[in-house]
């Protein structure tokens, strides 16, 4: 029998897939226009996603919450906007090109 009790063993419920699209100079910095990533379900909001991406290393640290504009499924979003599996996230710089520190 299938029931909700198997939820803990399902890897589908523990992760979500997100398509990330980079704009303007982020394309040159990250060497990609877009990618599909898998994040833990604990990555619930736009702010959580940015924190997740910053953990990738030095050049990713420019994705500071207050220095980017985000779209979720082609609509501008706030840092507290909730993310769902298969969302499309656009990351746009809100300032002229930033220096990588």
C-alpha positions in Angstrom: 0.0 0.0 0.0 1.1 3.5 -0.8 0.7 6.0 2.0 2.0 9.3 3.2 4.1 7.5 5.8 6.9 6.9 3.2 7.5 10.6 2.9 10.8 10.5 4.8 12.4 8.1 2.4 11.4 10.0 -0.7 14.2 12.0 -2.2 11.7 13.9 -4.3 10.3 15.7 -1.3 13.7 16.6 0.1 15.0 18.6 -2.9 13.7 21.0 -5.5 14.9 21.8 -9.0 15.3 25.4 -10.0 16.2 27.0 -13.4 18.5 30.0 -12.8 18.9 32.6 -15.5 21.8 35.1 -15.2 21.6 38.6 -16.8 24.0 41.4 -17.8 27.5 41.0 -16.4 26.6 38.0 -14.3 26.8 36.0 -17.5 30.5 36.9 -17.9 31.3 36.5 -14.2 29.7 33.1 -13.8 30.5 31.9 -17.4 27.0 30.8 -18.0 23.6 32.2 -19.1 21.5 29.7 -17.2 21.7 26.5 -15.3 19.3 24.1 -13.6 20.3 23.3 -10.0 19.0 21.1 -7.3 18.7 22.7 -3.8 17.5 21.3 -0.5 13.9 21.9 0.4 15.2 24.0 3.2 15.9 26.6 0.5 12.5 28.0 0.8 12.8 31.7 -0.2 14.7 33.9 -2.7 17.0 35.0 0.2 17.7 31.3 1.0 18.6 30.7 -2.6 21.0 33.6 -2.8 22.7 32.4 0.4 23.0 28.9 -1.2 24.6 30.4 -4.3 27.0 32.5 -2.3 28.4 29.3 -0.7 29.8 28.3 -4.1 32.8 30.6 -3.6 34.4 34.0 -4.0 32.9 35.2 -7.3 29.4 34.2 -6.1 29.6 36.5 -3.1 28.5 39.4 -5.3 25.0 38.0 -5.1 24.2 40.1 -2.0 20.5 40.3 -1.1 20.4 44.1 -1.6 22.4 44.2 -4.8 20.2 42.0 -7.0 16.8 42.0 -8.5 15.1 38.7 -8.8 12.3 37.3 -10.9 10.4 34.1 -10.1 8.6 32.7 -13.1 9.0 36.1 -15.0 7.5 38.2 -12.2 9.6 40.5 -10.0 10.0 38.9 -6.5 11.0 39.9 -3.0 13.6 38.3 -0.8 10.8 36.6 1.2 9.1 35.1 -2.0 8.7 31.4 -1.6 10.2 29.0 -4.1 8.7 25.9 -5.5 10.0 22.9 -7.5 10.7 23.8 -11.2 10.5 27.6 -10.6 12.5 29.8 -13.1 14.6 32.3 -11.3 16.1 35.4 -13.0 19.0 37.1 -11.3 19.6 40.7 -12.5 22.2 43.1 -11.0 20.6 46.2 -9.5 23.8 48.2 -9.8 26.5 48.8 -12.4 29.1 46.0 -12.6 30.5 45.2 -9.2 34.1 44.4 -8.4 34.8 40.9 -7.1 36.5 41.3 -3.8 
